[in-house]
Amino acid sequence: MSHQTRNTIILLISFLVIALGAGYYIFIGQPKSIKAKNAQLDELNQKFTNTKALAVTYDSLSRESERIDSILFNRTKAIPFRESMTDTYNDIIRISKCFTQYTRLDIEYDKTEPVGAASIDHFILHGQGDFNDVFRLLYELEKSKKLYKIKSVNLKNATLTKGSGEILYQVLFDIKLESYFTADKNLALNYEEIPDKKYFKISDYFYPLITPDIPPNYDELLEVEGASLLAIIPDGVFIMDKNGNSFTLTEGDPVYLGYLTKIDYDRQKCEFLLNRGGIVEKIVLDLKSFNQKETKK
């Protein structure tokens, strides 16, 4: 077979292969692909041309989203989103700004514990201060929308002597606090819209009923013990103490360790209520007989 004939046969075979492949693609493969694409296009057109159905679906999903957001926001507690424990420090420091100057608070970080999708920062709060300051700290943390959990509280009686010699009755406290948080931004809430909580002072349950110390008379008020009622005038009473100092008082005026509670114009008397370290005394000064007193515990 000549070289020319062999090349011709090779070209014919190549042409036949190409022709068969092209024919298969044009008459068999391409129509199937076009048919599948047309079916997919029809399906998409059916979905996106029905604007009313899309609008109804959008409104339904929007209302459901608002309902879920409202439920989350109005819950008593929520796990906040944060990336740093400094948020807890800032919350505690913000509360401590309302404390009296004689309350001391130390914040000690213990550890961080993962719990499912959330985590817990463990803190120890300890110090010494006014009972109402300690109560406010516990109250603010418990009522916070952020999830804080008071694990334990230990309180003990304590005293603090001021530079003037006055004794303050305080409370030693040790509080274990758990601060919950999450790194999932989907759980983040807007805490700025939450109104301030109302806080009310309560009685100091650690203040002693009877105290051994009686504060000095720094304000130089009338000392009723040994005083004499000299006159009863329309505006009040005129009294002289045992040192010869005179005072003009009206009902409700303070005296050393108490108040002038009543002026009896008919019986020419005045009454005082004194608190001597927890022992309450009623003292009556009579215009006719000086220094007559009645004591009631």
Backbone torsions as a table, in degrees:
resi	resn	phi	psi	omega
1	MET	NA	130.8	-177.9
2	SER	-72.6	162.9	-179.5
3	HIS	-62.5	-37.3	-177.8
4	GLN	-68.8	-40.9	-179.6
5	THR	-65.4	-40.9	-179.4
6	ARG	-62.6	-41.3	179.9
7	ASN	-65.5	-36.3	-179.8
8	THR	-66.0	-42.4	179.3
9	ILE	-62.8	-41.7	179.6
10	ILE	-62.4	-40.8	179.7
11	LEU	-66.0	-39.2	179.0
12	LEU	-64.7	-43.3	178.9
13	ILE	-62.7	-44.0	179.8
14	SER	-62.1	-40.2	-180.0
15	PHE	-64.3	-42.3	-179.9
16	LEU	-63.2	-41.5	178.7
17	VAL	-62.0	-45.6	-179.8
18	ILE	-65.1	-41.1	-178.8
19	ALA	-64.9	-43.6	178.9
20	LEU	-63.3	-44.0	179.4
21	GLY	-62.8	-43.3	179.5
22	ALA	-65.9	-40.4	179.4
23	GLY	-63.9	-40.9	178.4
24	TYR	-62.3	-44.5	-178.5
25	TYR	-65.7	-43.4	-174.8
26	ILE	-71.9	-43.5	-171.3
27	PHE	-96.2	-17.2	-177.2
28	ILE	-121.4	-58.0	-174.9
29	GLY	-68.7	-47.5	-176.8
30	GLN	-64.4	-43.7	177.9
31	PRO	-60.3	-38.4	177.9
32	LYS	-63.0	-43.4	180.0
33	SER	-65.0	-41.9	179.8
34	ILE	-64.7	-40.4	179.3
35	LYS	-62.6	-41.8	178.7
36	ALA	-65.5	-41.9	179.4
37	LYS	-65.7	-40.1	178.5
38	ASN	-63.3	-40.3	177.8
39	ALA	-63.0	-42.0	178.4
40	GLN	-65.1	-39.9	178.8
41	LEU	-65.0	-40.5	177.3
42	ASP	-61.9	-40.7	179.5
43	GLU	-63.2	-43.5	178.4
44	LEU	-65.9	-39.3	179.1
45	ASN	-63.6	-38.4	178.5
46	GLN	-64.5	-36.7	-179.4
47	LYS	-71.8	-44.3	-170.3
48	PHE	-95.2	-9.7	176.6
49	THR	-87.4	-16.4	179.0
50	ASN	-86.4	77.9	-175.0
51	THR	-64.9	-33.6	-179.9
52	LYS	-63.7	-42.7	178.9
53	ALA	-65.1	-38.8	178.1
54	LEU	-64.8	-40.6	-179.8
55	ALA	-64.5	-42.6	178.6
56	VAL	-62.8	-43.3	179.0
57	THR	-63.6	-41.7	179.5
58	TYR	-63.3	-45.2	-179.9
59	ASP	-62.6	-41.1	-179.8
60	SER	-64.3	-45.0	179.1
61	LEU	-66.8	-35.7	179.4
62	SER	-65.6	-44.2	178.6
63	ARG	-64.7	-39.0	178.8
64	GLU	-65.3	-39.6	178.0
65	SER	-63.9	-43.2	178.6
66	GLU	-64.3	-38.4	179.7
67	ARG	-64.5	-43.4	179.7
68	ILE	-66.2	-42.2	177.9
69	ASP	-61.8	-39.7	179.8
70	SER	-65.4	-41.7	178.8
71	ILE	-62.2	-44.4	-179.2
72	LEU	-64.9	-42.1	-175.8
73	PHE	-71.2	-33.2	-176.4
74	ASN	-89.1	3.0	176.2
75	ARG	-69.3	151.2	-178.8
76	THR	-63.0	-38.9	-178.9
77	LYS	-129.0	153.3	174.9
78	ALA	-151.8	144.1	177.5
79	ILE	-80.6	118.5	-175.7
80	PRO	-79.2	157.3	172.4
81	PHE	-91.1	128.7	173.9
82	ARG	-161.5	160.1	-178.0
83	GLU	-116.1	-6.1	-176.1
84	SER	-139.2	146.8	177.9
85	MET	-74.2	-7.1	180.0
86	THR	-64.0	-22.8	177.6
87	ASP	-61.7	-41.1	178.5
88	THR	-66.3	-43.4	176.3
89	TYR	-56.0	-45.7	-177.2
90	ASN	-63.9	-39.2	178.5
91	ASP	-63.1	-44.0	-179.0
92	ILE	-67.8	-41.3	178.9
93	ILE	-64.5	-37.6	178.0
94	ARG	-61.4	-41.3	178.3
95	ILE	-66.1	-39.9	-175.9
96	SER	-68.2	-17.4	178.8
97	LYS	-66.1	-18.0	177.9
98	CYS	-89.7	-1.9	-177.4
99	PHE	-74.4	160.3	172.7
100	THR	-73.2	165.5	-174.8
101	GLN	-71.0	-13.0	-177.5
102	TYR	-100.7	12.0	176.8
103	THR	-100.7	129.5	-179.7
104	ARG	-113.9	134.1	-178.8
105	LEU	-133.9	127.6	175.6
106	ASP	-115.8	137.0	-179.6
107	ILE	-113.1	122.2	-178.0
108	GLU	-121.6	121.8	176.9
109	TYR	-82.3	135.0	-178.7
110	ASP	-103.7	-62.9	-176.7
111	LYS	-165.5	169.5	173.0
112	THR	-118.0	132.1	-175.7
113	GLU	-123.9	122.2	177.0
114	PRO	-75.1	138.0	178.1
115	VAL	-137.4	94.5	-178.7
116	GLY	62.2	-128.0	179.6
117	ALA	-81.5	-6.0	-179.1
118	ALA	-113.7	178.3	177.0
119	SER	-141.7	160.5	-179.1
120	ILE	-126.8	126.0	169.7
121	ASP	-94.2	128.5	179.9
122	HIS	-100.5	128.2	178.9
123	PHE	-126.5	155.6	172.7
124	ILE	-122.3	119.3	178.1
125	LEU	-106.1	121.2	179.6
126	HIS	-142.0	155.9	-179.0
127	GLY	165.1	-157.7	-178.2
128	GLN	-148.6	137.7	179.9
129	GLY	-178.3	-170.5	-179.6
130	ASP	-64.6	141.4	-177.3
131	PHE	-57.8	-41.8	-178.7
132	ASN	-68.0	-28.6	174.9
133	ASP	-67.4	-42.9	178.5
134	VAL	-65.1	-42.7	178.8
135	PHE	-63.5	-39.4	178.7
136	ARG	-63.6	-39.7	177.9
137	LEU	-59.5	-48.3	179.4
138	LEU	-65.0	-41.1	-177.5
139	TYR	-64.4	-46.5	-178.4
140	GLU	-63.9	-40.8	179.9
141	LEU	-68.6	-41.6	-179.7
142	GLU	-68.0	-35.8	-177.5
143	LYS	-88.6	-4.0	-179.6
144	SER	-65.1	143.9	176.2
145	LYS	-67.8	-32.1	174.6
146	LYS	-66.7	147.7	-172.8
147	LEU	-83.3	96.9	170.8
148	TYR	-110.0	141.5	179.5
149	LYS	-127.1	123.6	176.2
150	ILE	-81.6	108.5	-177.3
151	LYS	-76.1	-42.8	178.6
152	SER	-159.3	154.6	179.3
153	VAL	-137.4	128.0	174.8
154	ASN	-121.4	124.4	-178.4
155	LEU	-124.9	139.3	177.7
156	LYS	-139.3	153.3	175.6
157	ASN	-66.8	146.1	177.3
158	ALA	-154.7	160.6	177.5
159	THR	-131.3	155.1	176.7
160	LEU	-138.3	126.9	179.7
161	THR	-97.7	121.1	178.5
162	LYS	-75.4	168.4	-179.2
163	GLY	-61.7	-27.2	179.5
164	SER	-79.5	-5.9	-178.3
165	GLY	98.1	-6.8	179.2
166	GLU	-71.4	138.2	-179.4
167	ILE	-98.7	127.3	175.3
168	LEU	-102.5	131.9	177.6
169	TYR	-94.0	115.6	-173.6
170	GLN	-122.7	-170.5	-177.8
171	VAL	-132.4	129.1	169.0
172	LEU	-83.6	130.6	-177.0
173	PHE	-131.4	149.2	176.1
174	ASP	-141.5	111.1	-172.4
175	ILE	-120.8	128.1	173.6
176	LYS	-98.5	119.6	-173.2
177	LEU	-117.3	136.2	173.8
178	GLU	-111.4	126.4	-179.3
179	SER	-113.5	113.1	-177.6
180	TYR	-88.5	143.5	176.2
181	PHE	-156.7	168.0	178.5
182	THR	-141.5	154.0	176.3
183	ALA	-96.0	5.2	179.7
184	ASP	-87.4	111.8	-177.1
185	LYS	-66.9	-19.1	179.7
186	ASN	-66.5	-18.3	179.9
187	LEU	-96.4	3.1	-177.8
188	ALA	-70.3	139.1	179.0
189	LEU	-123.9	159.9	178.9
190	ASN	-88.8	96.8	-176.6
191	TYR	-79.0	-13.4	-176.9
192	GLU	-68.9	-22.0	-178.7
193	GLU	-85.4	-3.7	-178.1
194	ILE	-77.7	126.1	-179.7
195	PRO	-67.4	155.6	178.6
196	ASP	-64.3	144.8	179.4
197	LYS	-81.9	144.2	176.5
198	LYS	-82.8	130.5	-178.1
199	TYR	-120.0	133.3	179.8
200	PHE	-123.5	135.7	176.9
201	LYS	-71.3	150.9	177.5
202	ILE	-124.0	171.3	179.3
203	SER	-66.8	142.8	179.0
204	ASP	-80.0	102.8	-177.5
205	TYR	-73.5	-9.5	179.9
206	PHE	-101.7	-1.1	178.5
207	TYR	-76.7	130.1	-176.5
208	PRO	-65.7	141.7	178.3
209	LEU	-66.8	-37.8	177.6
210	ILE	-127.1	123.4	-178.5
211	THR	-106.6	141.6	-178.8
212	PRO	-76.1	-17.5	-176.4
213	ASP	-106.7	144.8	175.0
214	ILE	-119.0	125.9	-175.9
215	PRO	-64.1	146.0	177.3
216	PRO	-65.5	163.2	-179.7
217	ASN	-86.2	73.1	-176.2
218	TYR	-66.3	-32.9	-175.4
219	ASP	-88.4	4.7	177.7
220	GLU	54.8	47.0	177.5
221	LEU	-81.0	170.6	178.8
222	LEU	-65.9	128.5	172.1
223	GLU	-94.7	110.3	-172.7
224	VAL	-66.4	-32.7	-179.7
225	GLU	-61.0	118.6	179.4
226	GLY	85.3	2.3	-178.8
227	ALA	-82.8	162.9	-178.6
228	SER	-127.7	136.7	175.7
229	LEU	-85.6	110.9	-175.5
230	LEU	-90.7	-34.9	-177.5
231	ALA	-160.8	150.7	172.2
232	ILE	-113.7	118.8	-176.3
233	ILE	-112.7	165.5	-177.7
234	PRO	-57.1	-33.1	-177.1
235	ASP	-90.3	-6.7	-178.0
236	GLY	162.8	-144.4	-179.3
237	VAL	-129.7	153.4	178.1
238	PHE	-114.9	118.5	-172.0
239	ILE	-128.6	146.2	175.1
240	MET	-120.1	132.6	-179.8
241	ASP	-84.4	179.6	-175.2
242	LYS	-67.9	-15.2	178.9
243	ASN	-96.3	3.3	177.7
244	GLY	90.5	5.2	178.2
245	ASN	-84.4	135.8	-177.5
246	SER	-102.1	147.9	-178.6
247	PHE	-139.3	140.8	172.0
248	THR	-112.1	120.5	-173.3
249	LEU	-128.1	154.0	171.6
250	THR	-121.1	167.9	-179.3
251	GLU	-58.1	133.0	-179.9
252	GLY	94.7	-9.8	179.6
253	ASP	-69.5	144.2	178.9
254	PRO	-78.0	147.9	170.8
255	VAL	-129.2	175.7	179.3
256	TYR	-62.4	118.5	178.7
257	LEU	74.0	9.4	-179.9
258	GLY	-177.3	-151.6	-175.3
259	TYR	-143.0	155.4	168.1
260	LEU	-81.2	111.8	-171.3
261	THR	-95.5	-28.1	-175.4
262	LYS	-156.1	141.3	171.6
263	ILE	-117.7	116.9	-179.4
264	ASP	-99.0	97.7	-176.6
265	TYR	-70.3	-31.0	-178.5
266	ASP	-70.8	-43.7	-177.4
267	ARG	-95.1	3.6	177.1
268	GLN	57.6	49.5	-180.0
269	LYS	-136.3	163.7	170.6
270	CYS	-140.2	147.6	-175.1
271	GLU	-119.3	142.4	177.8
272	PHE	-124.5	147.7	174.9
273	LEU	-120.1	116.8	-176.1
274	LEU	-115.4	148.3	177.1
275	ASN	-120.0	102.7	-178.6
276	ARG	-97.1	82.1	178.1
277	GLY	61.8	36.9	179.8
278	GLY	102.5	-13.7	176.7
279	ILE	-97.1	113.0	-175.4
280	VAL	-89.2	129.1	-178.9
281	GLU	-124.2	142.2	172.6
282	LYS	-108.5	120.4	-178.4
283	ILE	-116.8	131.4	-179.2
284	VAL	-116.2	126.0	173.3
285	LEU	-103.9	129.1	-176.8
286	ASP	-108.7	134.7	-179.4
287	LEU	-66.3	-28.4	-176.4
288	LYS	-84.3	-44.0	179.5
289	SER	-121.2	107.6	-173.3
290	PHE	-60.1	146.1	169.0
291	ASN	66.6	16.5	173.8
292	GLN	-73.8	131.1	-177.2
293	LYS	-137.6	152.0	176.8
294	GLU	-127.2	127.6	-176.1
295	THR	-112.5	131.3	177.4
296	LYS	-130.8	133.0	178.2
297	LYS	-92.3	NA	NA
